[in-house]
């Protein structure tokens, strides 16, 4: 795990990630021993503790209100609405 973390930190400093570094990375080891690696860039304004590989703006209102659905501590509706409005004004690709 530590070796993968070190490699990921080094990868963030190389093209194309050096210009727009990823903020989330998921490493999955399949039953056949193959590694699947996914990257996402979630701006700080759209991030939330416990919300992984998704922005607050991607949640439905039900997911934002219900921590069990989004695996978070719960997001207040006002913050969720601000993130949705900002993403409409400043769209980004993960």
C-alpha positions in Angstrom: 0.0 0.0 0.0 2.8 2.4 0.9 4.6 1.7 -2.4 1.4 2.5 -4.4 0.9 5.7 -2.4 4.5 6.8 -3.2 4.1 6.0 -6.9 0.8 8.0 -7.0 2.4 11.0 -5.4 5.3 10.8 -8.0 2.7 10.4 -10.8 1.0 13.6 -9.8 4.2 15.5 -10.8 4.5 14.0 -14.3 2.6 15.0 -17.5 -0.4 15.3 -17.9 -1.1 15.3 -14.2 1.4 18.0 -13.4 -0.8 20.7 -14.9 -4.1 19.4 -13.3 -3.2 16.9 -10.6 -5.8 14.3 -9.6 -7.2 14.6 -6.1 -8.7 11.2 -5.9 -7.4 7.8 -6.9 -8.9 4.4 -6.6 -6.8 1.2 -6.9 -8.6 -2.1 -7.2 -7.0 -5.5 -7.3 -9.2 -8.0 -9.2 -9.5 -11.7 -8.3 -7.2 -12.4 -11.3 -4.5 -10.2 -9.9 -5.0 -7.3 -12.3 -4.9 -3.7 -11.1 -7.6 -1.2 -12.1 -6.7 2.4 -11.4 -9.1 5.3 -11.7 -8.3 9.0 -11.2 -10.5 12.0 -10.5 -9.9 15.7 -10.0 -12.5 17.1 -7.7 -12.0 20.8 -6.9 -11.8 21.7 -3.2 -15.0 23.7 -3.3 -16.9 20.5 -4.5 -15.2 18.1 -2.0 -16.6 16.7 1.2 -15.0 14.5 3.9 -15.9 10.9 3.2 -17.1 11.6 -0.3 -14.8 9.6 -2.6 -14.5 9.9 -6.4 -17.5 12.2 -6.6 -18.2 15.9 -6.0 -20.9 17.3 -3.8 -22.6 18.7 -6.9 -23.0 15.1 -8.3 -25.2 14.0 -5.4 -28.9 13.9 -5.6 -30.6 15.9 -2.8 -31.6 12.6 -1.2 -27.9 11.4 -1.2 -26.8 14.8 0.2 -29.3 14.6 3.1 -28.9 10.9 3.9 -25.4 10.0 5.0 -26.1 6.2 4.5 -26.6 6.7 0.8 -23.5 8.8 0.1 -21.2 7.3 2.7 -20.6 10.8 4.2 -21.3 12.7 7.4 -24.3 14.4 5.8 -24.2 17.6 3.8 -26.5 20.5 4.6 -28.8 21.4 1.7 -27.6 25.0 1.5 -24.0 23.8 0.8 -25.2 21.2 -1.7 -27.2 23.9 -3.5 -24.2 26.2 -3.7 -22.0 23.4 -5.1 -24.6 22.6 -7.7 -24.9 26.2 -8.7 -21.2 26.7 -8.9 -20.7 23.6 -11.0 -23.3 24.9 -13.4 -21.2 28.1 -13.7 -17.8 26.4 -13.6 -18.2 22.9 -15.1 -15.2 20.5 -14.8 -14.3 17.1 -15.9 -13.1 14.5 -13.4 
